[in-house]
Amino acid sequence: MTPLDGAVAVITGGGSGIGRATAHSLAQRGAHVVATDIDEARALTVGAEVGGVGLRVDVTQLADLEQARDLALDRYGRVDIVMNNVGVLAVGLPEDIPLEEWQRIIDINLMGLVRSNHVFLPLLTAQGILEDRFLLLTSNDARAELARKYADVDAYLGEMTSELENE
């Protein structure tokens, strides 16, 4: 395992699943973790489990992401890692999914990432973190059936295009 002694990680969607597992993995490597989640109890639980801190964050709210950044800075003095790990999905044929649900998916899955970038990228740049490394994780194959499970906006667009081509 690569040591991350003293690194500070902010994880959105850190209250369960991949986010929770990542919080534990980073903490085991020596990182300080700010676990955030829409479910405050889950965020607080994971924060406590990893010896870090938990915070309720709704990625549709810029102020919530700013609060996560400020908490990391107040508590640890910096942010080294930001993991955007929030996603929702809708199941069904594209034409059967209400437009409001599509808007919700885009607001969380796409705009949540845009908001996070708006809040954290200037800080990471100022700290010199982005000079030699930047990693963006996303669903693997935009046209695969896994797209419905991971609800990546690009995957939805690819899936919708495929379905329309087949009709």
N, C-alpha and C positions, 0 to 999 in steps of 0.2 A: 504494500500500500504506500502511496505517495504521502509524505507528511505534509500537513497543512497547518502546522503550529502557529496559532495566533491569527490565522486568516479569519475573516468575518464573512459569513454567508447569509444572505436573505433569500428565503424560499417561499414563493407564493404557492398556495395549494399544499403547504407543508403539513397539514393535519392528517393526511391519510395517504395510502397507496405509495406511488413512486416518490412523492414529496417527503413523506414520513421516512421511507427507507433511505432516501438521500440525506435527510437531516441526520439520521443515525450514522450513516457512513462517513459523512463529513466530520461529525463530532468525534468519531473514533479515530480519525486522522489528525485531530487536534484543532479543528476549526471551531469558532464560536458561531452558533446558529441562531438566527432570528426566524422562527417558524411562523408563517402567517397562513391564515385560512379564513374563509367566510364564516366558518363555525368556530366561534371563540373558544369553546371548551376544548375542541380538538387541537387548536393552535396552542393553547396554554398547556395541554397535556404533553404534546410533543416537545415544546420548549423545555418543560421540566424534565422529561425523559432524557434529553441530550445535554442537560446542564446549561441550556441557553435561555432564551426568552420566547414567549409566544404572544401573538397579537392578532386580533380580528382585523382582516383586511378584505375589502370588497374591491376587486380590480376594476370595477366600473367607476370607482370614485378616485380621482386623482389625489385628493386630500388623504385618503387612506394609505396610498403608496408613499406619499410624502411623510406620513407619520411613521411608516416602517423604516424609511431611510433615516429619519431623524432619531428614532429609537436606537438604531444600529450605531449611528455616529455618537449619540450621547453615552451609550453604554460601552462601546468598544473603540470609538475614535476613527473608524474607517469602514468601508465596505469593499471586499475583494471579489466576492462571487455573488451573482444574482441568478437565481434559477426561477424562470417563469414557468410554472407548472400548473396552470389553471386551464381547464377546458370543460365545456359542456357539449351535449349532443342532443339531437332529436332523431327519432327513429320513424321511418315511414317513407313513402314516395315523396319526392320533392314537391310535387303539386299538392300533396295533402298536408304538408307542414305549414302552419299559419305563418304569415309574413312577420308577425310579432315574434314568433319563435326564432325565425331566421335572424331578425334584428338582435335578439338576445344573444344568439350564438356569436354573431359578429362582434357585438359589444364586449363580450367576455373573452372570446378566443383570439380575436384580432386586435381590437382596440385595447384590451387589457395589456397586451404586449407593447403596443404603441405607448400607452400611458407609462408603463414601467420603464421603457427606454427613455421617455421624456424626463422621468424623475432620476434614474440611476446613471444613464450614460454620461451626462456632464460630470458627475462625481467620479466615475471610474476613469474618465479621460483626464481629469485634473490630477488624480492620484497616479497616473501613468500606467494603470492596469491594462488599458486597451492598446498600448504601443506594440506589443508583440503577441497578443493572444485575444481571441474572441471566439466564443462557441455558441452556436444557436442550435438547439435540439428541436426537432420536429418529427412528426409521424413519418415513417419510412417511405411508403409508396402511396402517392396521392390517389391512385385508382384501385387500391386493394380494398378488400372487405374490411380490413382493420381500420379503415378511415372512419367507419361508423362508430367504432369503439373508442377511438381517440379524439374524434370530433375536431380535427385540425381544419381550419377554414379552407386551406388549399386543397385538402383531401375532399372536402365537401364539393368544392367547385369541380374537381376532377371527376368525382363520382357522378355528379349531376350531369356533366358533359357526356360521360359514357352512357348514362341511362337515356339521355335525350337522343344520342346517336343511335341507340338500339331500338328506340320506339318508331 
